Each structure stands twice: as structure tokens, then as C-alpha cells.
């Protein structure tokens, strides 16, 4: 504000016209008494006008505010275009040809044994969260799209776990590459597929980063244990929820009836499309699995006819099942360093 311009806040104070009796102006002790009576009023005015008050925040300093519009996506799309134009992206054929790899050599962090607070769990989940997906040219609109789901760091030097279906090429794919973004807004090319298992819906890939904040993998889990998930359901960024482990189940892969069943776990944390590949954590900050599917179990509605021509029977949802891949199936892709057969 220019020094010569009137202060609008001070002007507001003057417009309140707080009166002082004429007798008080003539008698010093009456002036002091009058001022004492006015001080509470002036204090309230100053408080209401915000004079000298520090700025107020709804969250702690380390907590980000996620934009409710497409600003972040525009920045990431611009970064993806820059990587593409610089030739830093790995061609899709190179990466998809590596889907045949079934194991890799990695040095993993040891599981944590001390319980974390809710704040610490959120911070650990967010720091490890890596968004993974395709930057691709669309066959329908001839525009470049960026389609990201979830993933999580499992080593400091760039190994990221996610779902196998997350790295599958979209149906409207013409050309493109896999990319990954961290919660600091950095965008990386996916430079290698280390191992995948379509049956278990697991994939481990590598990005060129040396400072990731990995989650240890852990399988000492039982129903009733608390669990947590940080993901982006339906593009709602940075959604953190908690729940419990409901049960363990086996599921037969649909396309391969001769393959052994896979182990899955149901949990009550929240997720939706867009959350796939995001880590499910225990209360120690270990990854006990990752998001794979969501299923609604409907019940019959006695009032729904469904038999009228052209009308579809609408059944109410009774329960929603959140199904996660077990950390056991991620560990199955990993061999200890030095063991033959892994990458």
C-alpha cells in the first residue's frame, strides 16, 4: 500500500465514532477511566478487522491442499509432453515385451515393527505413493492423454509396485509410453518392467529416481488388523482412509482355470476406480497389499418391477467389497540379490 493512500482499515475504525464525554476531556482521571471502558470495545474491533492477527490455516504446515480442478493434471500433461518431445520416454513395445519377465532381484527394506500415529501413517503412505499410467495418443480424438492410477515405492532406487492391469495398454491406444508421478509433482518415464504376473495382478517397474520413500512389504496380517489406504478414487486426489482387514480369500483366475488360485484380502478402507495399484498399509507403515478391485453385492428390491418393457431392474447395493492383492504375491516376483534367474 502506498504510504500516501488512506488506510481503509483505520478509516473503518474512525467511522465507528466511539464518543468520549466532554467532562472526561477536561479531567485526566476521567479520561483514563473512559479509555479503560473503551479498551474492550477497541480490542473487539481490532480482532474483527484482523489487525495484527497471524494468517489462519485449516491444516498443519506439511499438509498439502489438492486443487479441485484440473490444474495439476495440466501441469503433468505438460511435463509428459516435454519428456516425449525430448525423447526420454521408452517406447510402448519395449515395455510390453518385458511383460514376460516373472522375477527380479531387489534389496527390500525390513518391515517396520513400531506402531505409527495416524499422521505418521498418512505421511508414509503419501510419500511412497507413485501414480502410474499411460501417456498416449488416442485413436478416437487424436489427442494425447494422461491416464494415471496408483502404485507405491518398494525400494529407494526406483522400484515401484502396482497392478498388472494398470500397465495394460488402454483400448483407444495408438502410441505412447508408461510414466509415473510422485506426490511432489515430479514426472518420470518408466524405464523398465522388472516383473509381472497377470494371474495375481502384480507388476514391479522401475523409474529413474534414487530418493523414493519405500514401504516395506509384510505378510503377518490377520482379520481385525487395522489398515489404511492413500489413493485417488475417481480422480479425487490424496484421499486417505482407514478400516480393518475383513477376511482372506482365494480366487481362481478367470482366464486360466488350470492355474492355482490367488490369495486376496477384503478390507474396509475406501477406494474406487483410479485407486488400483495403491498400497494398503498396516498400522506399522508396511504394505500388506495393494488395491485391485471393488465389487458391489446387490439385493433384490421387492418394489422394482424390472419386467416392464424397456426398463431395467434396479437392485439396491447391500454391501461393497474392497479386494486387495496380498503382499505375498508381490514378494513372489522378487528374488534375493545374487540368486540366479532374476533381473
N, C-alpha and C positions, 0 to 999 in steps of 0.2 A: 504494500500500500504506500502511495506517495505521502511523504511527511506533511504536505500542504493540504491534502484531502481530509475532510472531516471524518472522524471515526464513527461509523454508523452505530456501533455498539454503545459508545459513550453517549451518542445522541439519544439512543433509546433510554439510557439511564436518566438523562436530563428530562426527557418527556414524561417521566413518572411524576415529576413535580412533588417531591416529598417536602411538606411545609415545616418550617421552624418558627415557633411563636416569636413575635417582636420582643416580648419581655425577655426571652431567652437570649436574644441578640445583645441586650443591654447588660445581662448579668452572667458572668463567666460560669458560675457553678450551675446555672440553669442550662447554659449551652452544653456543658459536659453531660448533664442529665438527659437532655434531649438527644444528644448523639448516642448515648448508651441505649435509649429506646429505639433509635433508628438503625443501629447496627444489625440486629437480626433481620430487619427488612432488607437492608442493602445486601446482606450475605445471601439471602434467598434470591434476590435479583441477579447477583453475580453468578450464583450456581445455575440459575435457569438460562442465563445468557452464555454460559460456558467460558467465562473469563478465567484464564489461568488453569483450566481443567485439562488433564492429560487426555490424549485420544483414547477412546474406548474400543476394545476388540471383543468379539464374541468367542474367540478361541485363543489357545496358547500360541506363543510366537512361532513355534515349529510346525504348526498345523496349517496346511495349505487350504486355500479356497478354490474349489473347482468351478470353472465357468459353466453356466447353464446353457451356453450357446456353442457354436462351432468354432470358436477362436482357436482352441487347442488343436483341433483337427486340421484347420487350415495351416497352422504352423508346421505340423508334422507332414502334411502333404507337400508343403514347400520344401521341407528337408528331404523327403523321399525323392522329389523331382531333381533336387540338386545332386543327390547320390547317383541317381540314374544317369543324369547328364555327364557326370564326371567319370562314369564307367566303373564305379565302385561296387555295384550290385552284381551278385553271382547269378548267371542265367538259370532260369527255372529248370531246364533239362539237366543241368549239372547237379542240382539239388535233388530233384525227383529220382534221378538214377541212384542216389545214395540211400533211398528208402529201403533198399535190400539189406543194408547193414543191420545186424541184430545185436551187436555188443560193442562196447568201447571201454577204454581204460581211463579211469578218473580217480583222483585222490579227493575223497569227500570229507567234509568237516564232521567231527564226532557229535553225536546227539547231545543236546543240552539237557542238564539234569536239575536245574533250578527253575522254579516257577516264576513266570513273569507277570507283572501287573497288566491290566488292560491296556494302558498307554504303551507299555513296552511291547506288547504283542502287536498292537496296531503299527507301531514304528517298525518292527521287524518284518511284518507282512508287507508293508508298503515298500520298504527298502529293497526287498527281494523281488517284488512284483515286476515282471517284464511282459509287456504286451507284444504278442507275436501275430504275424499275419502277412497277407499278400499285398504288395503294391503292384497293381496290374492294369493292363489296358482292356477295357470292356468290349465284348463283341456286340453288345446291344446299342451302346451310345457312343462308342469310340472315344471315351474319356478315360483318364487314369484314375483309379480308385485306390483307397487305402482301407483295408478291411482287417481290423485287429481284434484278437481275442486275448486270452490270458496265458501266462506262463510264470515261471519262477526260477531264480538263480539257484544252482546247486553247487557251484564252485565259484571262487573269486575270479578265476581267469576266463570266464565266458561261457561255461556250460549252463544251458537253460533247459528245464524240463517243461513239457506241455503235452497236450493231446495229439495223437496222430491225426485225428480228423481236423485239427486246427491248421495243419500244414498241407492238407489236401487242397489241390487247386480248385477255385470256385468254378461253377458250371458256366459262367459267362466270361471265362478267362481266355484271352487271346495271347498275351505275353506279359511277363513280369518277373518279379523276384520276391523272395521272402525277406522281411525286415523285422526289426524288434525295437521297441522303445521302452526306456526306463521311466521312473516317476519324476526324474529331473528334466524330462523333455528331450533327452538325447535319443537320436535315432541311429540304429546300427544296421548294416547289412548282415543277414545270416550268411555266414561264410562256409558252413559245413553242417550236414546232417550226420551226427555221430552214430545214432542207432534208433530204430523204430520197431514197434510191434503193433500192427493193426488190430490183432485179436484183443490185446489188452488196452488199446487206445493210449499208447505211450510213445513219446518221442523225446530224444535228447538232441539238441542242436548247439552250435557254437556261434557266438558273436565276438567281434574283436574288442573285448573290454577286459581290463585287468583289475578293476576295482569294484566288482559286484559284491553285494552283501548276501551271501548264500544262506539258504535254510538247510539244516541237517535233515536227513531222511530218517524216519523212525517207524518201527512196526510194533512197538509194545503198546498196543491200544486195546481197549475193551469197551463194550457198550456202557453208556453212562458217563464216559470221559467227556470233559468239556472240549469244544473245538471252535475254530474261528476261520473266517474266510474274508479276504480282501479281493474284490473283483470289480468289474464294470458291467453290471447286468443291464442289458438293453441300452448300452452306451451311457448309463448313469455312472459317471467316473468316481472312483475311490470309495466304493460302498463297503463298509466293514460291518460284519455281523457275527454273532456268536450262537452257539447251540450245544447240543450233545451228540455223541455217536449213538445212533439208534440200534443198529444191528450190522452184522456181516452176512453177506450172501454170495452165492456162486451164480454165475450167469454163463450160459452157453452162447458162444459167438453165433450170430445168425447165419453167416455165410459159410461157416466151416464147422459142420456138425461132428467131424472126426477129431477136431482139436479139443484139448482139455478145457474145462470151464475156467473162467477168470474169477478172481475174488474181488468183490466190491464192498463198499460200506455205505450205508444210508446215514445221513446226518441232518440236523435241523437248522443248520445255517442257511442263509438266504442266497439264492443265485437265480439267474435267468440266462437266456441266450446272450452271448457276449462274455459270459463268465468262464467258458470252457478253458481248461488248462490252468486255471488259477489254483494256488495252493490252498489246501485245508490244513490248518495248524493245530497242534495240541497246546496245552497251557504252558508248555516249556519253550515254545517257539520253534518246534520241529515240524517239518512237513510230514503228515501222516497219509497224504494222498493228494489228488487234485480233482477238480470239477470235471465231470464227463457228461452227465445227462440230468434232465429234470422230467418227471412223469407225473401226470395228474390221474388220480383214480376217481372216476365218476360214479355217481349213484343214480338209480332210476328215479325220475320225477313223476309222481303219480298224476300231476296235473298236465304234464306235457303230452300232447296227442301224438305228434310225430307221424300220424297216419294220413294227415291231410295232404292232398296233392301239392307238391311244390314247397312244402315246409319241412324243415329238418328238425329232428328230435334234439332238444337241448337238455343235456343232463348236467345237474349241478356237480361241482367238484367236491368230493368228500375229504380228500387228503392229497397233498403234493409230496412226492418222494424226491429227495435230492441225493443223487447217486455219485459217488466218488471212486476214482481209481485208487487202489491201495498203493502205498509206498513200496510194498513188496514187489509190485510189477515194474516200478521204476528201477529199483535195485537190481532186478533180474537183467536189465540191459547193461549193467556196469560190472566190469571185472576189475580186480585189483591191479594196480600198476605192475607191469612186468609179466603178467600172465599172458600166455600165447592166445591169439585169436581175436583180441580186442584192438581197437584203434586208440 
